[in-house]
Amino acid sequence: MKYAVVRIKGRQYKVSEGEEFLVDFLGKDKPEAEVLLMVNDEKVKVGTPKVKGAKVVLKVLEPEVKGKKLHIQKYRAKSRYRKKIGFRPVFTSLQVKSIN
């Protein structure tokens, strides 16, 4: 099994070839993945902090995907304070073309 751990905009994702996944909204930026760990069957390469010569090719499937609605509720006891806020986060859908 071939997979890699990549960092995109400060967050880490475990990805394998052909996999589709969501990342934080990138806007007009190109997705740049820093490869931190690479596993090819039984060979494991760990970077310090990046693996030299390793590359993950990404393709943007949808630049803007709305996520599930989140509800945030604030409450303070004995003060009649209640607040309800909701929002939908925006993501970018990516696909892994290849891991080299």
trRosetta pair geometry for C-beta under 8 A, 3 or more apart (Angstrom, degrees):
i j d omega theta_ij theta_ji phi_ij phi_ji
1 16 7.2 -48 178 -123 91 138
1 39 7.2 11 98 116 81 112
1 41 6.8 122 33 -95 42 43
2 16 6.4 123 91 -145 63 90
2 17 6.3 23 88 -8 113 110
2 39 6.8 -179 -141 97 39 67
2 40 5.1 14 -114 -117 92 66
2 41 7.1 -16 -69 -34 75 60
2 99 5.9 179 149 67 113 135
3 14 6.1 26 163 178 128 88
3 15 6.5 170 -159 89 84 36
3 16 4.2 -51 -100 -84 90 88
3 38 8.0 -173 99 -149 41 48
3 39 5.4 3 58 57 75 104
3 99 7.4 -179 -136 -53 20 172
4 14 7.6 176 91 -151 35 52
4 15 5.9 -20 64 64 80 85
4 16 7.7 146 17 -89 65 45
4 35 5.5 -49 -176 -138 132 100
4 36 7.9 130 172 47 85 61
4 37 6.5 165 -158 88 59 59
4 38 4.8 -11 -109 -106 95 70
4 39 7.1 -174 -81 22 46 68
4 54 7.1 161 -127 170 138 131
4 56 5.7 -147 73 -75 151 126
4 99 5.2 175 -16 -137 125 132
5 12 5.8 10 178 -174 99 109
5 13 7.2 169 -152 83 57 36
5 14 5.4 -28 -98 -97 76 68
5 15 7.8 141 -103 18 27 72
5 35 7.6 106 74 -161 52 57
5 36 4.8 -57 99 67 98 102
5 37 4.1 29 33 45 111 103
5 38 7.9 -128 25 -62 67 41
6 12 7.1 163 85 -148 35 61
6 13 5.7 -20 62 60 84 86
6 15 5.9 -16 13 17 115 122
6 33 4.0 -12 -172 -170 138 112
6 34 6.3 140 -162 67 73 44
6 35 5.6 -39 -101 -97 82 51
6 36 6.6 163 -109 8 25 87
6 56 5.4 -75 -80 28 143 157
7 10 6.8 6 -179 -118 103 9
7 11 6.9 161 -151 78 66 28
7 12 5.2 -34 -94 -91 74 70
7 13 7.9 153 -96 16 28 72
7 33 7.1 137 59 -159 41 60
7 34 4.5 -21 54 59 97 104
7 36 5.8 75 -23 -37 101 120
8 11 6.3 -29 67 63 69 81
8 13 6.5 -9 17 9 109 120
8 23 5.2 -39 100 -141 137 149
8 24 7.9 179 113 35 98 87
8 31 6.1 -11 -140 -160 129 93
8 32 7.1 152 -125 75 79 48
8 33 5.4 -36 -73 -100 96 72
8 34 7.8 176 -69 19 46 74
9 23 6.8 122 31 167 119 118
9 24 5.6 -111 90 59 144 118
9 26 7.1 -150 -42 -101 140 79
11 23 7.0 169 68 -147 126 89
11 24 6.6 121 7 -8 140 113
12 36 6.7 -38 -127 22 114 150
13 21 6.1 142 -169 124 140 156
13 23 7.0 -79 -43 -90 148 99
15 19 5.5 -165 -158 67 75 132
15 21 6.4 -114 -103 7 100 143
15 56 6.7 84 81 -155 135 145
15 96 4.9 146 165 -62 123 145
15 99 7.7 165 105 -75 97 121
16 19 5.0 90 60 -23 70 128
16 96 6.7 161 93 70 26 153
16 99 7.5 -64 -149 -21 41 141
17 96 5.6 -125 -122 114 33 112
17 97 7.7 -25 -146 127 80 21
17 98 6.1 17 -121 -119 109 40
17 99 5.6 -112 -65 2 92 99
18 95 7.3 -22 -162 -174 29 98
18 96 6.5 -35 14 74 20 89
19 95 7.2 176 90 -148 38 60
19 96 5.1 23 50 23 80 117
20 61 6.4 6 -135 -15 114 155
20 93 6.4 5 -176 -176 104 98
20 94 7.1 168 -151 88 58 42
20 95 4.9 -27 -97 -96 76 82
21 93 7.7 170 90 -149 26 59
21 94 6.0 -22 65 64 72 88
21 96 7.8 30 12 -26 105 99
22 65 6.5 -104 -121 73 113 138
22 67 7.5 114 171 -89 157 104
22 91 4.1 8 -172 168 111 148
22 92 7.1 142 -155 69 63 38
22 93 5.8 -35 -97 -97 71 62
22 94 7.6 146 -106 19 21 79
23 26 6.7 42 96 -46 114 103
23 31 7.1 115 47 -122 155 121
23 91 6.5 139 67 -164 31 90
23 92 5.4 -27 64 62 86 91
23 94 5.9 19 1 -1 113 125
24 91 6.6 -81 -117 -121 21 67
24 92 7.3 11 99 16 28 94
25 64 7.0 29 -129 -116 106 72
25 89 7.9 -151 -27 169 106 79
25 90 4.4 31 -69 106 132 98
25 91 6.1 -119 -64 -114 67 17
25 92 5.6 117 -128 -32 39 93
26 29 4.7 -117 174 63 91 97
26 30 7.9 -70 164 112 136 2
26 31 5.9 -70 -106 -76 161 79
26 60 7.7 -115 55 -108 143 124
26 63 7.3 -100 61 -153 98 78
26 92 4.5 -20 8 -17 100 162
29 32 7.8 -78 161 -1 105 94
31 58 4.6 -68 94 93 130 145
31 60 6.5 156 -8 -69 119 93
31 92 7.3 -170 -72 115 117 139
31 94 5.7 82 -82 -108 173 137
33 56 4.5 -49 89 67 145 117
33 58 6.0 120 -20 -27 124 127
34 49 7.7 23 152 116 130 101
34 50 5.2 -88 -176 -104 98 116
35 38 5.9 18 174 -56 124 106
35 47 6.6 135 110 -39 72 143
35 50 6.1 85 67 -160 63 84
35 51 4.7 -59 110 40 108 107
35 54 4.0 -104 85 108 158 122
35 55 6.9 -114 -24 -82 135 17
35 56 5.8 142 -76 -16 104 104
36 46 7.9 -6 153 -156 65 61
36 47 5.2 -120 -154 42 39 122
36 49 6.3 -34 -125 165 89 79
36 50 6.5 -70 -93 -109 49 51
36 51 7.0 112 -178 -16 7 92
37 44 7.3 -15 -171 -169 96 88
37 45 7.0 162 -158 87 49 60
37 46 5.5 -8 -113 -113 86 63
37 47 6.6 -121 -68 8 46 88
37 51 7.0 131 -99 -43 16 124
38 44 7.5 158 86 -156 52 44
38 45 4.5 -2 58 56 98 105
38 47 8.0 73 -4 -36 90 97
38 51 5.3 -15 -4 -34 115 178
38 54 5.1 -150 -46 -128 147 147
38 99 7.0 164 -138 172 106 119
39 43 7.2 160 -155 85 47 54
39 44 5.2 -8 -106 -107 81 74
39 45 7.8 -161 -72 25 39 67
40 43 4.8 -9 63 60 90 104
45 51 5.1 81 127 -132 116 128
45 54 6.9 172 96 -60 141 136
46 51 7.3 -146 155 -83 10 98
47 50 4.4 -73 -176 155 147 12
47 51 3.9 -102 -70 -50 106 56
47 52 7.4 144 -123 -19 95 57
47 54 7.5 -107 -69 29 120 135
50 54 7.6 -154 168 51 83 107
51 54 3.9 25 99 9 116 136
54 99 7.8 -8 -170 -176 94 81
54 100 6.9 167 -153 92 49 61
55 99 7.7 170 89 -156 50 42
55 100 4.7 -2 58 58 93 105
56 96 6.3 -50 -174 -139 104 102
56 98 7.6 -171 -148 93 46 48
56 99 5.4 -9 -107 -109 79 73
56 100 7.7 -169 -76 25 34 69
57 96 7.4 104 76 -167 58 58
57 97 4.2 -55 103 62 106 112
57 98 4.8 24 36 48 117 82
57 99 7.9 -140 20 -69 74 33
57 100 7.4 52 -19 -5 100 106
58 94 5.0 -16 -169 -170 116 121
58 95 7.0 142 -159 71 64 42
58 96 6.2 -39 -103 -103 68 51
58 97 6.8 -173 -100 3 13 91
59 94 6.9 141 71 -161 43 67
59 95 4.8 -23 62 62 97 96
59 97 5.3 88 -22 -50 108 109
60 63 5.7 31 169 -79 131 73
60 92 6.5 -48 -137 176 101 111
60 93 7.3 100 -167 80 59 62
60 94 6.1 -43 -104 -104 49 71
61 93 4.3 -61 65 112 107 108
61 94 6.6 176 5 -108 90 14
61 95 5.3 85 -48 -21 111 106
62 65 5.1 84 102 -58 127 100
62 92 7.2 -168 93 -157 63 52
62 93 4.2 41 43 35 90 121
63 92 5.8 -22 -157 -128 40 97
64 90 5.9 -26 -154 -168 83 113
64 91 8.0 125 -156 72 36 41
64 92 6.9 -25 -78 -95 34 68
65 90 7.1 138 69 -163 43 60
65 91 4.7 -36 70 72 98 89
65 92 6.8 145 16 -107 95 17
65 93 5.0 74 -26 -34 142 103
66 88 4.8 20 -172 146 104 131
66 89 7.7 142 -159 82 55 41
66 90 6.0 -37 -101 -104 57 67
66 91 7.7 149 -108 22 8 80
67 70 7.8 15 106 -28 114 99
67 88 5.7 173 63 -175 67 77
67 89 4.3 0 34 66 133 86
67 90 7.0 -140 -3 -78 91 18
67 91 5.6 85 -56 -14 102 112
68 88 7.2 -153 107 -132 16 86
69 86 5.7 18 177 179 106 114
69 87 7.3 177 -149 95 70 19
69 88 5.0 -49 -95 -80 65 89
70 86 6.5 170 85 -150 48 66
70 87 6.0 -16 57 63 94 66
70 88 7.2 152 11 -96 77 37
70 89 6.9 39 -4 -19 124 96
71 84 6.7 -16 -169 -166 98 95
71 85 7.6 151 -158 82 50 43
71 86 4.9 -23 -102 -97 65 96
72 84 7.4 153 82 -156 52 46
72 85 4.7 -17 64 66 102 92
72 86 7.1 176 19 -83 71 41
72 87 7.9 -1 1 14 111 92
73 82 7.3 -18 -169 -166 95 83
73 83 7.0 159 -156 84 50 54
73 84 5.2 -11 -104 -104 81 74
73 85 7.8 179 -79 25 36 65
74 81 7.3 -48 121 138 97 99
74 82 7.1 159 85 -155 64 36
74 83 4.2 3 51 54 106 103
74 84 7.9 -152 24 -68 68 35
74 85 7.8 31 -7 3 100 103
75 81 6.9 145 -153 97 37 76
75 82 5.5 8 -106 -109 77 73
75 83 7.8 -156 -63 28 47 66
76 79 4.7 -17 107 46 112 122
76 81 4.1 17 39 62 107 124
96 99 6.8 6 173 -50 122 90
